[in-house]
Amino acid sequence: MSYEPPIHWNDYEDIAQKLYEKFGDEFGEGKIYRIRFTDLHKWVLSLPHFEGKPEDSNEGHLEMIQSSWVYEWRDNQK
C-alpha cells in the first residue's frame, strides 16, 4: 500500500480528484456548481486523508474546490 500525504483545504486539485473518485459522473458540471457549500464542506471533511480543520475552511476554498472538481470532471470526459 502506498503512502498518501495528508490533504488540507488549499489542496484543491487533490480534493477535486478525491471527490470525482467518490462521485464519478453522478455530478456533471452544472450539478457541481449547484452544490450547497454546506454539503461540499461536509463531503470534503469526510474524504480519506483529509486533515484540514472544519473551522479553517472559507468560501474561497470551497469555490476553488468546486471549480477544480469541474475541471477534474471535464478531464475525465475525454
C-alpha positions as CSV (number, residue, x, y, z in Angstrom):
1,M,0.0,0.0,0.0
2,S,1.3,3.4,-1.0
3,Y,1.6,6.3,1.3
4,E,-0.9,9.1,0.8
5,P,0.1,12.5,2.2
6,P,-2.5,14.4,4.2
7,I,-4.8,16.7,2.4
8,H,-5.7,20.2,3.5
9,W,-8.1,22.9,2.5
10,N,-5.7,24.5,-0.1
11,D,-5.0,21.2,-1.9
12,Y,-7.8,21.9,-4.4
13,E,-6.7,19.5,-7.1
14,D,-6.2,16.6,-4.7
15,I,-9.7,17.3,-3.2
16,A,-11.3,17.6,-6.6
17,Q,-9.7,14.2,-7.6
18,K,-11.0,12.5,-4.5
19,L,-14.5,14.0,-5.0
20,Y,-14.5,12.8,-8.6
21,E,-13.3,9.3,-7.5
22,K,-16.1,9.3,-4.9
23,F,-19.0,10.6,-7.0
24,G,-17.8,9.9,-10.6
25,D,-20.2,11.1,-13.3
26,E,-23.1,11.4,-10.8
27,F,-22.2,15.1,-10.7
28,G,-21.7,16.9,-14.0
29,E,-20.5,20.5,-14.4
30,G,-23.9,22.1,-13.9
31,K,-24.7,20.0,-10.9
32,I,-21.3,20.6,-9.3
33,Y,-21.8,24.4,-9.5
34,R,-25.2,24.0,-7.7
35,I,-23.9,22.1,-4.7
36,R,-24.5,23.8,-1.4
37,F,-21.3,24.9,0.3
38,T,-22.6,23.2,3.5
39,D,-22.8,19.9,1.7
40,L,-19.4,20.4,-0.1
41,H,-17.8,21.2,3.3
42,K,-19.2,18.0,4.8
43,W,-18.1,15.9,1.9
44,V,-14.5,17.3,1.9
45,L,-14.2,16.6,5.7
46,S,-15.2,13.0,5.1
47,L,-12.5,12.3,2.5
48,P,-9.8,9.8,3.3
49,H,-6.5,11.5,4.4
50,F,-8.2,14.9,4.8
51,E,-6.7,16.6,7.8
52,G,-7.9,20.2,7.5
53,K,-10.0,21.6,10.4
54,P,-13.6,22.5,9.7
55,E,-13.1,26.0,11.0
56,D,-10.2,26.6,8.7
57,S,-12.5,26.5,5.6
58,N,-13.8,29.6,3.9
59,E,-15.9,30.5,0.9
60,G,-12.8,31.0,-1.2
61,H,-11.5,27.5,-0.5
62,L,-14.9,26.0,-1.4
63,E,-15.2,28.0,-4.6
64,M,-11.7,26.8,-5.7
65,I,-12.6,23.2,-4.8
66,Q,-15.8,23.5,-6.8
67,S,-14.1,24.8,-9.9
68,S,-11.2,22.3,-9.6
69,W,-13.8,19.5,-9.4
70,V,-15.4,20.8,-12.6
71,Y,-12.0,20.7,-14.3
72,E,-11.4,17.1,-13.0
73,W,-14.9,16.1,-14.3
74,R,-14.1,17.6,-17.7
75,D,-10.7,15.9,-17.9
76,N,-12.4,12.6,-17.4
77,Q,-15.0,13.1,-20.2
78,K,-12.4,12.9,-22.9
